[in-house]
Amino acid sequence: MKVSKLAANLIGSEIIKIGNQVNDMKSQGAEIANLTIGDLNSNIYPIPDLLKEEIQKAYQNNLTNYPPANGLLSLRKAISKEIKNRWNLDYSENDILVAGGSRPLIYAAFKTIVDANDKVIYPVPSWNNNHYSYLTEAQKIEVETSVENNFLPTAADIKPHIKGAVLIALCSPLNPTGTMFTKQQLAEICELIIEENKSRGEGEKPLYLMYDQIYAMLTFGGEHFDPVTLYPELKEFTIYIDGASKCFAATGVRVGWSFGPSVVIDKMKALLGHIGAWAPKPEQEAVSVLLNHPEKVDKFVNHFKGEIAESLTVLHNGIQDLKNEGFSVESIQPMGALYLTVKLDYIGKTKPDGSLIKDSSDLVFYLIEEAGIALVPFSAFGNSRDMPWFRASAGGVSLDEIKNMLPRLKDALQKLK
């Protein structure tokens, strides 16, 4: 049976494929440290008490009909106040769009800006930009990044591709690396966008910047920077992606928001109105209450990110210990989000059964079976399968699980020749 060309050529998620194998093995009693998912184990990291109470209260009060297409006014007002107080960004409730998590908003931003064969620029590794480019029939420009720049793109990386582009998609802290832009790195990219837009004619589509800062509150020591704060003239060209899922450990609550120029936000609203990707009304109401208690927000986030930072630091230190013992491994000091960037340079090695580790996917499945450790290769984020870098997420495992898995990783790597 035939389906559309788009559906026939759509590539499934490698992360889901890995996760399915992990779940199958765990259901059979295997002990596996699942470092694959950008999710939170809700038994280890429950949502804020106030958020849980207000969700329950909203259901009890029968707030179960359709929410407004752009989100509850109470929530949009609370978001407007929150981003002003936290980031000093001035956006009214009418410049804010609420949806069922950040995914629909990213898709809507792509669909609102990008026509078929328009150029879209994004770094690799990065999360899902390749898939959204495919869904919008964009001409994707994948900017290969380097470990020297913490796998973040530079203005020099982007500049050769900028003519004719309509969208640059950036994320900081970055999924999958957990690294984030310095002020200078981001400022140089912003200057490039400003310069390019000044050169465009009146009837020409501008170059927009989609800035995903869903992990902005989960930073460890360093400062989060954003485009409009650095350059206010970028306000008419920048679409922010944000939400409650990561900072409040509320991935299943499904409340995300976007804010930016009304010409884009209004069309995103119209598009999502046809898709119906709304956040549930009770959850919207609950998030609005939480955001109106900034002291409780800060208390929760500071505790939560402290625990995540500790887990990532223990994992990072464990990798560094292996490196010091002579193993071909490396990791980047965690800066934010839920992730550690890990290098396991064992592609081309031979397994105990005599078979070859041909690529990063082979190494992933070897470690699942031999060590009970599941990672995501950077090939899931647009890089080559020959690249020996991996994402390790600390959100789904306890600190003890991380400590217990490190000796298993050492034993499994020792068996490769």
N, C-alpha and C positions, 0 to 999 in steps of 0.2 A: 504494500500500500504506500502511495506517495504522500508526502507532506510538503510544506513550503520549503523553498531553498534555504531560507533563514533557519528553520527548525532542523532541516536535514544536516546542515553544516555547523550547528551550534555545538561547541565543545563543552563537555561536562566538567564539573569542578574536580580537580585532582585532590583537593583537600577532602572533599566528600568521599572520594574513592578510598583514600587512606583511612578516613574516619570509619567507614563501613567495615573495613577489615579489622580495625581495632575493636569496634563494638562486637563483631562476631566472635573474636577471640576472648574478649572479656566475658561474654555470655557463657562461654565454655569453661570459665574459671581461671583464665590466664591473668597474671599480674602484669599490667601494662601502665607505664607512666605516660599518659596521653598529653603530649605537649603540642598537639596539632591545632586545637581549636582556639579561635579568637573569642572564646566564650568564657563564662565564669561558672565554676561549680557552686551552685547556690547554697549548698550545705556548708561550704567553706567560706563563701563570700555572699551572705544574704543581703538583700536590698535594705535601704534605710528603714528603720521601724516606722517612721512617720509616713513614708511612701506606702508601705504595706497597709497601715491602718487606714489611710485615706482611700486607697483602692477598694478595700472592703466596705468602707463607709459609702462610697459612691455607688457600688452595686446595691447596697441595702437601700439607698435612696432612689433606686430605679433610674439611674442615668445610663440607660441602655439603648437609647435611640440614636439616630445618626448625629454625629458632630457636624459643625459647620465645615465646609469643604477646605477652608484654610486653617482650621483648628479653632478650639475654644478661645473666645476673646480673653477670658481670664488667664489662660496659659500664654497666649501671645503677649499680653501685657506683662506677665511675670518674666518671660524670656527677654523682652525689651529691657526691663529693669535689671535683670541679671547680667546681660552682656554689657550694659552701661557700667554697672558697679564693678564687674570683674575685669573687663577688657577696655573700658572707656570707649565703647563703640556705640554710636547713636543710630539706632534703627527703631522706627515706630512699630506698633503692633501690625500695621498694614504692610510693612516690609518683611514680615515673617510668615513662613509657611510651615505648618506642622504635618507630619505624615507618619506612617507606620514604620518607624526606624529611618535610618539614613539611606538605605539602599534605594527606595523609591525616589528620594530626592536627588540622588546622584543620577539615576536614570533619567529623571525629568529634566535635570539641568542639561544633560547631553542632548536629549530630544528637542529641547527648546532652542538650543544654540546651533546644533550641528545638522547640516544638510548632507545628503549623500556626497561622498568624495571630498568633503571639507577636511582640512588638516587638523588633527588633534595631537597635541604633544603631551607626553607623560613619561616619567622615568620608569625604568625597570631595574630592580624589582619594585612593583607597586600592586596594590590590591584591586583586581577586577576592572581596571581601565581597559585592558585588552578586550574583555567581554562587552563592556558598554560601547566601545568603539565598533565592535562587530555589529551589535544590535542597532546602531545608528548608521551603519554603512560608511563610517568615517575612513579617511585615509590616515591610518595610525602612524605616528612618528614616535618610535620607542627610543628614548634616550638612555643608552647604556651608562650606568653609574659605576663608581669605583669605591673600593674599601677606603681609599685615602680620603675621600669626602664623606665617609660614613654612609655610602650608598644613597646619597642625596644629590640631585642634579645641581649643576652650577649654571650661571648665566652663560658661560663659555660653551657648555654642553648644548644649551638650548638655542643660542643665537643663530647658528647656521640654518636652522629649520623654521625660523619665526615668520618669514614672509609668507603671507597667505593663510597662516593658521588662524583658526577661530577660537580655539580653546586650549588652555594649558591646565592640566589637572595635577594638583600638588596636594600632599598630605604631610602634616607635622603635628606631633610625633608620627613617624611613618610606620604604617603597616606594610611590610612585615618586619622591619629592622629594629623598631624601638629607638631609632635615632631621630634627631630633630635639627631644624635649621638654626644656624647661628644668625645673629642680626645681619651680619655682612652678607652671608649667602643669600638670604631672602631679599635683602635690599637691592642687591645687584640684579636679581631676576625681576623685581618690581620696576626698577629703572628701565630695564629692557622692554617691558610691556608698555610702560608709559611712552617711551620713545617710539615704539612701533605704532601705537594708536594715534600719535600726533601726525604720523606720516600717511595715514589712510584718508581716502577721499570721503566726501559727505555721504555718498550712497553705498559705501563699502561696509561690510559687516566688521565690527570691531573685534579685537582680540580680547576674549574674556579669560578670567582666571577663576577656576573652581578650587576653593581652598578648604580641604577637609581637615577640621580640627576636632574631630570627635574624641581624641585622646588628650586634648589640651590641658585638662585639669590633672592628668596623670603624668606629671613630670617630676623628675628626681634631681633636684638641685639646680638644674639649668632653668632658663627663662623661656617661656613660650612667646614667639613673635608672630604677628599677623600682618597681612599686606596693608590694610587700610589705616592701621595705627601708624605704620611706618610712612605711608604715602596716602594722605586723605584723598588725593585726586583719583585714586584707584577705586573709590567707592562705587562709581557708576559702571565698573567693569568686573567687580569681584562678587562671586556667589559663595557664601560660606555654607559648609555642611557641619552640623553639630547635633547633639542630642543627649539623651539620658542613659543610653545603653551601657556605655563603658564606665563613665565617671561614677555612676550610681550602682554598678554591678547589675544593671537592670536590662540585660540583653533581650529577655523574653517579654518585657513590658511593652516594647515596640513604640516608643515615643521619640521621634527625631524631629529636627527643625532645620530650616534653611533660612538665610536672610541675605538680602542683596538688593540690587536695583529693581524698581517696581516693574519695569518693562520685561524683565526676565521672570521675576517671582510671580507676577500675575498670570503669565502664560504657563508656568509650571503648575500653578493652581488649577488652571483650566484642564491641563493634560491629566493630572492626577484625579481630577473630578470624574473623568471618564473611566479611569482605571479603578477608582474606589479604594486607593491605598491609604485609607485614613487610619490614624491611631485610634484605638477604642476610647470612647468618651470617658468612662470611669478612670482609665489610666491617665488621660489628659488632665482631668480635674485633679487627680492626686499629685501629678508632677507640678501643677501650678501652685498647689498648697506648699509643697516642699520648697520650691524656688523662692517662695515668699518668706522662708525662714533661713536666711543666708548663714546664720550661725550654725544651724544644724547641718546644712550642706557642707560647710567647711569642716566641721567636726567629723562627719562621716568620711569625706574624701581624704582628709589627712590621715585618718586611721587606715582606711582601705589601701591607699597608695603606699603607705608605709609597709604594709604586709606584702604587697606585690613587689615592691622594691627589694625587700629582704629576700624573697624567693629568687628573684632574678640575680641578685648579688651572689647568693650561695651557688647558683648554677654557673654564673660567670667565673667565680673563684674556682669551682670544680674543674671547669674547662682549662683554666690557666694552670692549675696543678698538673693536669695531664700534659699540657704543653711543656711545662718545666721538666716532666719526666721523659720527654723525648717523643711524645705522640704528635702526629701531624694534625694538630687542631689549633683553633684560634677562636676568639670571641671578642665582641666589641662591648666596652663598658656600657651597661644599660643606662639610657637617658630618660625614657618615658614609655608610655603605653604598657602592654602586657608582655612584651617580646624581648628575647635575646637573639642576636645574630651570631650564629655558630658556624665555624668552618670545620668540616671533617674531610680531610684531603685523602680519601681512601678509594676514590674511583679508579678502576684499573687493577685493584687488588683481587686476590683469589680467596674465596670462602673455604671453610674447612672441607666442604664436600667437593672441592675442585672447580666449582663454577665461578665465573667472573662477575665482579661488580662492574657492570658496563656503564652505568650512569647513576645519577643522584637518586632516581626512583628505586633502582636496585638496592642501593645502600639503605634507603628508608625501610624497605620491606625486610632486608636482612636484620636491621636493628630491632624491628618489631618482633621478629621470630626468635632472634638469638638473645636479645637483651631486654625485651619487654619495654622498649622505648619507642615512641612514635613522634617523629618530627615532620615538618613540611619543607620540601626542597624549594629553592628559589625558582625552579622551573614552573612551579604553580603560580608564580607572580611575573611571568614573562621572560625569565632568563633561560639560557640553554640548559639542557639536561647534563651537560658536561661540567657545569659549575658546581663546586663542592660546598656551597653555602646553604644554610638551612635556617628556618624560623623555629624557635622554641617558645611556646606560649606557657606562661606560668599560671594562667587563670583557671585551668581545670584540674590542677593538682595541688596537694598540700606541700608544705615545706618538708615534711618527713619523707614524702614520696620522692621529692627531688634529691634529698640526701641519700636515700636508698638506691636510687637508679644510677648514681655516679659510678659505684663499683661495677655494676653490670655493664655500663658503657665501656669502661676500661677493659673488662674481660673480653667483650665482643670485638673491640678494636684490636686487641692483642692476637686474636685468632686469624686476622686477615694477613695474608702474606703477599 
